[in-house]
Amino acid sequence: MTSTLELAQRYGTEIIQLRRALHQVPEYDLDLPKTQGLILEALEGLDLEITLGKELSAVTAVLRGGGGPGPVVLLRGDMDALPVTERVGVPFASTHPGLMHACGHDLHVAGLVGAVKILHDLRDQLAGDVVFMFQPGEETTGGAPIMIREGLLEAAGRLVDSAYCLHVQSAGDPLGVWSSKAGPLMAAADQLSVRVVGAGAHGSEPFRGKDPIPVLCEMVVALQTMVTRQFDVFDPVVLTVGRISGGTKENIIPDDAFFDATVRMFSAESRARMQEASVRLIENLAAAHGLTAEADYRVGYPVTVNDETEYLFARQAIVDLFGAERFRERAHAECGAEDMSYVLNEVPGAYVNLSACGAADSENAADNHSPLADFDDSVLPDASGLLAELAVRRLARG
């Protein structure tokens, strides 16, 4: 049987061209018609069962293996871009003002298309079926739970057994280096929005009103103290207040003031405690000053967890294909969040990273989400080859 890497090289030029076409038409959130159209064009003529999303521009494709109804493997690539104005001087730069593939999802899509083509060539030898998940909305609304609700995990007619995906990096590791870890890999991400309600007055006579501004400032500091004093340093919580607003003029005490925070953690226990403790602190601190507060704690993406068995399986495939020197075991989880977490909550699987940083100094290169993030798409054949190899090996495992 022709190896997945040999086939990946055959499709290398084609998928790099697809990536560059995708890079020029970045789209945001759940409605990605041009991206969806390019995917469908790239898959045209292949023996696939294709379903389009109802609530979003998703593409789900099922490839039937010739070895009978064995296991089902899911491979995922996210499709959406970011509201970032591109500052990378490439000839295939974004033609959509204010939008950019600054997180490398164009590489994810092209890499997954390459895996489809490789596995299609090998379909007669596959001991089961493969579900390909082209997913919008990773950066925003969360397209994964919508696709799950629309039947993604049962698209092959039976439940998916294992799921795999990769994410490219524009900084941090030398070009072509893979990395990951077992267990929690990325954080849960929640949002805390607070309105501190006081009573307006003249700035020269604050005692005649109820000033929400200093109370809000006290809350911001108290939340940081709470994190360091009520949560285990080895089960960390990160809380960042990213927006504060209130008032109209320097000599007017406003009726209310607002702040928004992102809250990150790595366990369900810390998440539940944080939800209760943060709201309690805010409400009681406002009451201590004779004010009230409205705290809205919104649960977002869950923790992204690599199943240990599937992680070791993926790591071995990487080492076998590319050599041990091209794999780095991550020492710690990272505080970024991922909606692939919804899939991995339902199905054991593995999420791995691949450096697409072409800069000589990878540590100081522009990182994902930067307008200067520059991804070297020469890694695409390796990306496609690994995704296909994981499917082949997992199906053969039974």
C-alpha positions as MATLAB code, in Angstrom:
seq = 'MTSTLELAQRYGTEIIQLRRALHQVPEYDLDLPKTQGLILEALEGLDLEITLGKELSAVTAVLRGGGGPGPVVLLRGDMDALPVTERVGVPFASTHPGLMHACGHDLHVAGLVGAVKILHDLRDQLAGDVVFMFQPGEETTGGAPIMIREGLLEAAGRLVDSAYCLHVQSAGDPLGVWSSKAGPLMAAADQLSVRVVGAGAHGSEPFRGKDPIPVLCEMVVALQTMVTRQFDVFDPVVLTVGRISGGTKENIIPDDAFFDATVRMFSAESRARMQEASVRLIENLAAAHGLTAEADYRVGYPVTVNDETEYLFARQAIVDLFGAERFRERAHAECGAEDMSYVLNEVPGAYVNLSACGAADSENAADNHSPLADFDDSVLPDASGLLAELAVRRLARG';
ca = [
       0.000    0.000    0.000;
       1.323    3.442   -0.907;
       2.233    5.340    2.250;
       0.206    8.304    3.437;
       3.273   10.554    3.237;
       3.970    9.560   -0.365;
       0.393   10.406   -1.286;
       0.615   13.637    0.694;
       3.564   14.738   -1.410;
       1.591   14.039   -4.588;
      -1.154   16.374   -3.402;
       1.219   18.940   -1.893;
       1.057   21.575   -4.634;
      -2.725   21.245   -4.927;
      -3.412   21.743   -1.233;
      -0.970   24.640   -0.953;
      -2.821   26.359   -3.814;
      -6.108   25.695   -2.006;
      -4.741   27.185    1.194;
      -3.710   30.356   -0.620;
      -7.119   30.657   -2.269;
      -8.756   30.284    1.146;
      -6.390   32.847    2.634;
      -7.642   35.477    0.198;
     -11.307   35.110    1.201;
     -11.368   34.942    5.016;
     -14.877   34.799    6.507;
     -16.099   35.249   10.066;
     -18.188   33.255   12.522;
     -20.771   30.747   11.225;
     -21.658   32.022    7.729;
     -18.746   31.156    5.418;
     -20.226   30.676    1.925;
     -17.025   31.271   -0.076;
     -14.996   28.986    2.164;
     -17.671   26.314    1.959;
     -17.748   26.676   -1.837;
     -13.977   26.182   -2.137;
     -14.177   23.051    0.022;
     -16.995   21.579   -2.044;
     -15.100   22.351   -5.255;
     -11.992   20.620   -3.880;
     -14.032   17.519   -2.940;
     -15.939   17.342   -6.214;
     -15.804   13.953   -7.932;
     -14.787   12.016   -4.827;
     -16.890    9.116   -3.566;
     -18.150   10.850   -0.410;
     -21.431   11.291    1.419;
     -21.622   15.061    1.953;
     -23.975   16.897    4.278;
     -24.132   20.686    4.638;
     -24.910   22.421    7.901;
     -28.350   23.884    8.481;
     -27.480   26.570   11.045;
     -23.951   27.185    9.772;
     -21.768   26.766    6.667;
     -20.409   23.413    7.804;
     -19.405   20.542    5.543;
     -19.525   16.968    6.845;
     -18.162   14.295    4.516;
     -18.248   10.540    5.130;
     -15.814    8.205    3.365;
     -16.770    4.534    3.426;
     -13.893    2.104    3.748;
     -13.839   -1.130    1.803;
     -13.091   -3.292    4.831;
     -16.645   -3.462    6.156;
     -18.428   -1.643    8.966;
     -15.505   -1.288   11.368;
     -14.706    1.682   13.612;
     -15.489    5.291   12.705;
     -12.768    7.950   12.899;
     -13.422   11.705   12.836;
     -10.891   14.213   11.464;
     -11.567   17.913   11.990;
     -10.501   21.191   10.399;
     -11.924   24.557   11.469;
     -12.726   27.107    8.762;
     -13.277   30.608   10.191;
     -11.049   33.682   10.198;
     -10.617   36.635   12.577;
     -11.554   40.345   12.527;
      -7.909   41.331   12.017;
      -6.456   43.596    9.306;
      -3.629   41.679    7.639;
      -0.142   43.185    7.638;
       1.747   40.256    6.075;
       3.137   41.117    2.646;
       2.217   37.992    0.708;
       0.834   37.947   -2.852;
      -2.223   35.981   -1.677;
      -3.179   38.385    1.141;
      -6.751   38.840    2.312;
      -9.087   40.598   -0.126;
     -11.746   41.010    2.577;
     -11.025   44.266    4.478;
     -10.730   43.808    8.227;
     -10.634   40.003    8.057;
      -7.610   37.674    8.100;
      -6.775   34.010    8.549;
      -4.582   35.034   11.482;
      -4.988   31.701   13.293;
      -4.108   29.406   10.409;
      -7.526   27.852    9.839;
      -6.947   28.109    6.109;
      -4.105   25.609    6.612;
      -6.400   23.391    8.678;
      -8.975   23.259    5.880;
      -6.397   22.598    3.166;
      -4.682   19.981    5.300;
      -7.970   18.185    5.900;
      -8.821   18.267    2.182;
      -5.428   16.649    1.573;
      -6.289   13.931    4.104;
      -9.605   13.328    2.316;
      -7.805   12.805   -0.984;
      -5.191   10.499    0.539;
      -7.784    8.356    2.298;
      -9.977    8.306   -0.794;
      -7.061    6.759   -2.680;
      -6.716    4.169    0.091;
     -10.427    3.596    0.699;
     -10.467   -0.023   -0.429;
      -7.953   -0.880    2.307;
      -9.676    1.069    5.119;
     -11.127   -1.124    7.851;
     -13.940    1.292    8.674;
     -15.300    4.754    7.851;
     -13.977    8.302    8.213;
     -15.985   11.434    9.017;
     -14.417   14.722    7.886;
     -15.549   17.726    9.928;
     -15.157   21.128    8.237;
     -16.289   23.461   11.007;
     -17.113   27.191   11.111;
     -17.254   29.354   14.215;
     -14.341   28.114   16.309;
     -13.246   31.664   17.127;
     -16.685   32.938   18.048;
     -20.019   31.216   18.559;
     -18.713   27.663   18.782;
     -19.570   25.710   15.653;
     -18.680   22.311   17.104;
     -21.695   21.974   19.449;
     -23.994   23.057   16.615;
     -22.535   20.398   14.309;
     -22.902   17.797   17.071;
     -26.526   18.834   17.514;
     -27.051   18.428   13.755;
     -25.800   14.835   13.842;
     -22.039   15.062   13.231;
     -21.073   12.211   15.551;
     -23.620    9.838   13.955;
     -22.971   10.933   10.345;
     -21.605    7.482    9.421;
     -24.727    5.764   10.758;
     -23.029    4.799   14.024;
     -21.179    6.735   16.692;
     -17.649    7.997   16.056;
     -15.042    5.951   17.958;
     -12.057    8.346   17.931;
     -11.426   11.952   16.868;
      -8.242   13.777   15.868;
      -7.257   17.274   14.789;
      -4.239   19.520   14.530;
      -3.585   23.223   14.963;
      -0.780   25.190   13.337;
       1.352   27.770   15.151;
       3.054   30.813   13.696;
       5.505   31.065   16.610;
       6.996   29.141   19.506;
       8.647   26.131   17.856;
      10.866   25.658   14.799;
       9.176   24.846   11.507;
       7.738   21.331   11.346;
       7.902   20.533   15.076;
       4.845   18.783   16.536;
       3.772   19.168   20.160;
       1.041   18.094   22.549;
       0.417   16.421   25.909;
      -1.942   13.966   27.568;
      -4.817   15.163   29.739;
      -5.920   18.809   29.871;
      -4.361   20.632   26.916;
      -6.345   23.869   26.799;
      -8.509   25.741   29.259;
     -12.203   26.195   29.703;
     -13.134   29.789   28.858;
     -16.001   31.625   30.578;
     -17.145   35.251   30.574;
     -18.016   37.447   33.553;
     -19.950   40.666   32.903;
     -20.694   43.033   35.779;
     -22.809   46.149   36.199;
     -22.188   48.090   39.418;
     -25.298   50.111   40.234;
     -24.946   53.303   42.248;
     -26.495   56.776   42.187;
     -25.208   59.766   40.225;
     -24.077   63.028   41.817;
     -21.754   65.964   41.297;
     -18.095   65.031   41.452;
     -17.486   67.726   44.081;
     -19.975   66.132   46.495;
     -19.589   62.363   46.254;
     -21.327   61.837   49.609;
     -24.605   62.854   47.971;
     -24.476   59.916   45.566;
     -23.271   56.319   45.479;
     -20.137   56.225   43.364;
     -19.813   52.930   41.414;
     -16.324   53.684   40.055;
     -14.174   53.019   43.165;
     -16.323   50.005   44.028;
     -15.726   48.599   40.533;
     -11.978   49.167   40.931;
     -12.050   47.377   44.266;
     -13.859   44.452   42.640;
     -11.195   44.099   39.948;
      -8.438   43.904   42.567;
     -10.472   41.669   44.889;
     -11.117   39.147   42.105;
      -7.367   38.754   41.573;
      -6.833   38.285   45.307;
      -9.621   35.711   45.398;
      -7.933   33.687   42.632;
      -4.624   33.548   44.499;
      -6.140   32.832   47.917;
      -9.072   30.511   47.197;
      -7.756   28.359   44.339;
      -4.974   25.781   44.283;
      -1.948   27.002   42.365;
      -1.657   23.486   40.855;
      -5.223   23.713   39.488;
      -4.833   27.238   38.160;
      -7.405   29.893   37.360;
      -6.677   32.955   35.226;
      -9.039   35.940   35.368;
      -8.420   38.969   33.165;
     -10.573   42.086   33.094;
     -10.418   43.252   29.497;
     -13.015   46.027   29.450;
     -14.077   48.741   31.905;
     -16.542   51.514   31.156;
     -18.445   54.117   33.107;
     -19.169   57.813   33.260;
     -19.381   60.641   30.763;
     -17.355   63.503   32.296;
     -14.688   63.965   34.929;
     -16.932   65.891   37.356;
     -20.009   63.649   37.132;
     -20.471   60.560   39.274;
     -22.347   58.104   37.043;
     -25.302   55.960   37.991;
     -23.488   52.779   37.008;
     -20.229   51.315   35.722;
     -19.343   48.101   33.899;
     -16.571   45.596   33.401;
     -16.095   42.364   31.442;
     -13.633   39.590   32.226;
     -12.482   36.324   30.737;
     -12.070   33.417   33.163;
      -9.901   30.381   32.333;
      -9.434   27.123   34.236;
      -8.511   23.476   33.727;
     -10.973   21.460   35.819;
     -14.732   21.196   36.222;
     -14.294   21.613   39.979;
     -12.497   24.954   39.679;
     -15.012   26.092   37.090;
     -17.993   25.427   39.370;
     -16.289   27.085   42.350;
     -15.259   30.112   40.272;
     -18.783   30.659   39.015;
     -20.169   30.723   42.563;
     -17.287   32.549   44.271;
     -16.900   35.390   41.761;
     -20.588   36.284   41.779;
     -20.735   36.098   45.578;
     -17.710   38.404   45.952;
     -19.106   40.981   43.530;
     -22.563   41.099   45.084;
     -21.293   41.236   48.670;
     -18.627   43.832   47.928;
     -21.228   46.079   46.320;
     -23.529   45.600   49.327;
     -20.710   46.502   51.726;
     -20.586   49.941   50.084;
     -24.353   50.357   49.966;
     -24.579   49.659   46.233;
     -25.871   46.725   44.218;
     -24.262   44.709   41.436;
     -25.567   42.601   38.577;
     -23.133   39.801   37.774;
     -23.659   37.629   34.688;
     -21.389   34.588   34.598;
     -21.594   32.834   31.210;
     -20.134   29.366   30.719;
     -18.165   29.031   27.472;
     -15.949   26.354   25.916;
     -15.085   23.412   28.213;
     -11.578   22.150   28.957;
      -9.895   20.479   25.959;
      -8.710   17.072   27.180;
      -6.545   14.593   25.289;
      -7.446   10.995   26.080;
      -4.207    9.414   27.286;
      -4.451    6.299   25.093;
      -5.293    8.310   21.972;
      -2.595   10.866   22.744;
       0.070    8.150   23.023;
      -1.242    6.638   19.809;
      -0.970    9.993   17.977;
       2.474   10.699   19.417;
       3.738    7.314   18.211;
       2.396    7.981   14.718;
       4.234   11.329   14.646;
       7.495    9.759   15.806;
       7.175    6.925   13.291;
       6.472    9.283   10.382;
       8.752   12.223   11.181;
      11.262   11.116   13.820;
      11.457   11.684   17.580;
      13.399   14.908   17.087;
      10.311   16.527   15.567;
       8.057   15.954   18.560;
       8.018   18.039   21.751;
       6.069   16.974   24.823;
       4.376   20.046   26.264;
       5.170   20.582   29.925;
       1.976   22.488   30.656;
      -1.498   23.105   29.313;
      -2.172   26.503   27.745;
      -4.865   29.001   28.656;
      -6.273   29.323   25.153;
      -9.616   27.601   24.555;
     -10.975   25.390   21.769;
     -14.430   24.203   20.796;
     -12.968   20.862   19.670;
     -13.367   20.302   23.413;
     -17.060   19.536   22.790;
     -16.128   16.672   20.467;
     -13.461   15.351   22.844;
     -16.010   15.436   25.679;
     -18.061   12.912   23.697;
     -15.372   10.902   21.902;
     -11.837    9.929   22.994;
      -9.259   11.580   20.801;
      -6.138   13.691   20.465;
      -5.377   17.294   19.554;
      -1.840   18.102   18.386;
       0.006   21.240   17.374;
       2.268   21.739   14.357;
       4.650   24.653   13.947;
       4.226   26.501   10.656;
       6.703   29.165   11.713;
       9.178   29.880    8.945;
      11.079   32.554   10.902;
      14.609   31.819   12.073;
      13.735   33.135   15.547;
      10.525   31.240   16.281;
      10.373   32.426   19.885;
      10.006   36.058   18.814;
       7.913   35.566   15.672;
       4.421   37.054   15.489;
       2.014   34.659   17.190;
      -1.424   33.412   16.147;
      -4.078   36.180   16.047;
      -1.477   38.843   15.237;
      -1.911   40.891   12.020;
       1.701   39.861   11.336;
       1.140   36.119   11.867;
       2.852   34.395    8.946;
       2.268   30.676    8.374;
       4.638   28.651    6.201;
       2.362   26.373    4.181;
       5.200   24.011    3.257;
       4.050   21.988    6.299;
       0.755   21.095    4.622;
       1.803   17.730    3.168;
       2.935   16.673    6.644;
      -0.365   17.859    8.119;
      -2.393   15.905    5.579;
      -0.159   12.877    5.907;
      -0.501   12.699    9.669;
      -4.286   13.102    9.674;
      -4.598   10.347    7.089;
      -2.136    8.114    8.934;
      -4.057    8.474   12.194;
      -7.238    7.363   10.442;
      -5.542    4.387    8.748;
      -3.923    3.180   11.963;
      -6.963    3.719   14.162;
      -9.244    1.844   11.758;
      -6.746   -1.017   11.538;
      -6.649   -1.144   15.338;
     -10.326   -2.107   15.368;
];
